[in-house]
Amino acid sequence: MPFSLLKMKASPSNTYVQILIQEKKYEKLLDYCKNHLYEIETLHPYPVKPYPAEVKRIFTAYIENEAEHSSNRSHYRQVCHKIRTFKTACGKPAAGLLIGKLKEEYIRRPAFIDELSKIK
């Protein structure tokens, strides 16, 4: 199967992603993550060292999108879990800035603020 067709049939555990990881084509892996934001949560360990700023940007966009679509405490906890993963990948200062931004943006969601406050 040609490489371009593999790209079109991309899924989390697909051959295309595995080839990118094996061949250390992290720039293409980031492009894939830009089109599939949710993938950054599992694929971030590969491109984070060569492209820390880009991983941070994609991860932030993913979390902000998830926060925007969250509407109850269960969803807020899921967002906070993603923030903990982000903190591991991008560092405590980046996570602190993101948490502060979310607290400011969603001040009218006390349950979300409460869950964000629990992140250490």
N, C-alpha and C positions, 0 to 999 in steps of 0.2 A: 504494500500500500504506500503510495507516495506521501512524503512528509506533509504536504499541504492538506491532504485528506485527513491525516491523523489529527492535525490541528483543528479541523472543523468538527471532528467527533469527540472533542475533548470532554473528559469527565474526571472527577477527583483521582481515581486510581487508574487512569487510562495510560496507554502506551506513550502518547505524545508527552505527557508530563514526566513520565519515567525516563524518556529519552533526554529531555531537557536537563533533568537532574543528573543522570549518568554522564552526560557530556559537559556538564557545568555551564550550561547556557543560561545563566541567571538573568541576563537582560531580557531574553525571550520569556523566561518564567515570570518576570515582573509584568511583561506585556499581557501574558495570560491572566495574571491576577488582576490587572486593571479591568479586564473584561469580565472577570468572575471574582468580584470583591471578596466573597465568602471564602475563597480558596486561600487567601493570605493567612488565615488563622492556622492552617495546617502546613502551608508551604513556606512560611516566613523563615525557618531556620536556614534554608539554602541561600537566599540572596541577601540576608541581613548584613553579613560582613562586607561584601563588596559594594552594596548599595543601601546603607543604613537610612539615608534620608528618604529614598524612594519607598522603602518598606514602611517607614513611619508614616509617610503621606497616604499610602494605600490603606494601611491599617486604620489610620484616623478616619478616613472617609468611610470605611466599612463600619466602624463603631458608631460614627455619627448617624449613618443611615439606619443602623439597627436601633439606636436610641430614638430616632424620629418615629419609627414604626412600633415602638413599645407602648403598651397602654395599661399594664398591670404589674404588680410586684413580681410575679413569676418572670415576666419578660425583662424587668429591670435587673433581676438577679442574673439572667443570661447575659445581658449587656455587661454587667460587672465582671462576670467570668471572662468575657472577651477582653475587658480592660486589664485584668490580671495577666492574661497571656501577652497582651501588648506591653505591659510593664516589664515582663521577663525579656521580651524581644528588643524593646527600644529604650528601656531604662526607666528608673523611677522619676527623674525630672520630666520626661515626656508624658508619662502617665499622670503626674501631678497637674501638668498644664491642661491635659485633656479633661481630667476630672473637674478642674476649676471651670473650664469652659462649659461643660455639661451642666454643672450646678447652676451657673449663671443663666444659661439658656432655658433650663427646665425648672426654674424656681417655683413654678406653680404645680409641680408634681412632687409633693412632700415624700411620698413613698420612694420615689426615685432618688431624691436627695439623701434619704435615710440609707438606702442601699449603697449609694456612692460613698457615703461617709464611713462605711464599714471596710472599705478597701484600705489595706495597710501598705 
